[in-house]
Amino acid sequence: GSPASQWLGFRPSLPDSRPVIGASRGSSRVIHAFGHGHLGLTLAPITARLVADLIGGRGDPARLAPFAAGRFGR
């Protein structure tokens, strides 16, 4: 038979298709890592490494510049 209901879930992606990864401008104690779209599970290991490096003080801000939330002008 036909399905009883239908559902559509949107992927959490951003206009430029790149995730936001990096420290919050509002608090250095907040690290953003979101917007991976359909590649969330695939990119989870490298995202976790980048976040762990930031937390441990080993992160390279220049390396994360393409993923900064500020790239959207806010």
C-alpha positions as CSV (number, residue, x, y, z in Angstrom):
1,G,0.0,0.0,0.0
2,S,0.8,3.6,0.1
3,P,2.7,5.2,3.0
4,A,0.6,6.5,5.9
5,S,2.7,9.7,6.2
6,Q,5.6,11.4,4.6
7,W,8.5,13.3,6.2
8,L,11.3,15.5,4.8
9,G,14.3,16.5,6.8
10,F,16.6,19.3,5.8
11,R,20.3,18.9,6.0
12,P,22.1,21.4,8.3
13,S,24.2,23.1,5.6
14,L,25.3,26.7,5.0
15,P,25.1,28.9,1.9
16,D,28.7,28.1,0.8
17,S,28.4,24.4,1.7
18,R,31.3,24.6,4.2
19,P,30.8,23.9,7.9
20,V,31.5,26.4,10.7
21,I,34.4,25.2,12.8
22,G,36.2,27.4,15.4
23,A,36.0,29.4,18.6
24,S,33.0,31.6,19.2
25,R,33.5,35.3,19.1
26,G,31.4,35.6,22.2
27,S,33.3,33.2,24.4
28,S,36.6,31.4,24.0
29,R,35.0,28.5,26.0
30,V,32.5,27.8,23.1
31,I,33.7,25.9,20.0
32,H,31.4,25.8,17.0
33,A,31.3,22.7,14.8
34,F,28.1,22.5,12.7
35,G,26.7,22.8,9.2
36,H,28.4,19.7,7.6
37,G,25.3,18.9,5.5
38,H,25.2,15.3,4.2
39,L,28.9,14.8,5.1
40,G,28.4,15.0,8.9
41,L,29.4,11.4,9.7
42,T,32.2,11.4,7.1
43,L,33.8,14.6,8.4
44,A,33.3,13.8,12.1
45,P,36.8,12.4,12.7
46,I,38.6,15.4,11.2
47,T,36.2,17.9,12.8
48,A,36.8,16.2,16.2
49,R,40.6,16.5,15.7
50,L,40.3,20.2,14.9
51,V,38.1,20.8,17.9
52,A,40.4,18.8,20.2
53,D,43.4,20.8,18.9
54,L,41.5,24.1,19.6
55,I,40.6,23.0,23.1
56,G,44.2,21.8,23.8
57,G,45.7,25.0,22.6
58,R,47.3,23.4,19.5
59,G,44.8,24.8,16.9
60,D,46.0,26.9,14.0
61,P,43.6,29.8,13.5
62,A,44.8,30.4,9.9
63,R,44.0,26.8,9.0
64,L,40.4,27.3,10.3
65,A,39.9,30.7,8.7
66,P,37.9,29.2,5.7
67,F,35.5,27.7,8.3
68,A,35.0,30.8,10.5
69,A,31.5,31.9,11.3
70,G,32.5,35.5,10.5
71,R,32.8,34.7,6.8
72,F,29.1,35.5,6.5
73,G,29.7,39.1,7.6
74,R,28.0,39.0,11.0
